[in-house]
Amino acid sequence: MSGVLLSQDARGVVTLTLSRPERRNAFDDVLIGELDRTFAKLARDPSVRVVVLTGAGPAFSAGADINWMRRVAGYSKRENRADAMGLARMLRRLDTLPKPTVARVNGTAYAGAIGLVCACDVALAAAEATFAISEVRLGLLPATIAPYVTATIGARQARRFNLTGEVLSAAEALRIGLVHKVAPLAQLDAAVDEIVAALLQGAPGAQAKAKRMIAAVAGKPITPAVVARTADAIAEARASAEGREGLAAFIEKRKPSFRT
């Protein structure tokens, strides 16, 4: 039985649901592989405009499946590294997906699930949701998720919450920048729809390039090379078919062809 459910509407909005509610959507190597393949497929599909990631049932994801953790405890160091690389690759695939991504955090998001939230472009949470970077309480560490968590909440907040493993409320997650918006669960879909509608106003090619530009300049000093790269990028965008269409539509006061 698949641990991932996909649905796509007429606008090209794909909802990807982690579907192991009996395990609180905890993931193992099988689900991680399925997510990796799914993200790769969505990246290549020109009909996909936005991807919304959520969980079935009352949890977003409880992180790693305990049965998986029991199994890997008996692995050699080499086997453990190969296994961990599966999770690392999947998170990287999500982070670099050339489509806007939205985390719809409907409930508990613990441990590795925090990596999923942070690898998405936008994160919205139910007011009832709770969060924890809980690995240290199991004698482990949040290693594969560290680049995404630290980029999202900053090193100072990461020091506290990576080391304590304490549970955060949705309000606290909003305060530290882990999520962008919090809404009561009954209003979460409306909040997601509002963000999705805004994302659909953008040009898909420009959004993919904007994601790459953010990754290229984040945390970098503003050197002549960085300045030149940004100038080259906007020059290329202005000359592109998408850029020409967007500017022409603005001048002519009409809807551009890339907007549904």
Secondary structure, DSSP 4 states (H G I P E B T S, - for coil): --SEEEEE-TTSEEEEEE--GGGTT-B-HHHHHHHHHHHHHHHH-TT--EEEEEESTTEEE-SB-HHHHHHHTTS-HHHHHHHHHHHHHHHHHHHT-SS-EEEEE-SEEETHHHHHHHHSSEEEEETT-EEE--GGGGT----TTHHHHHHHHHHHHHHHHHHH---EEHHHHHHTTS-SEEE-HHHHHHHHHHHHHHHTTS-HHHHHHHHHHHHHHTT----HHHHHHHHHHHHHHHHSHHHHHHHHHHHTTS--TT--
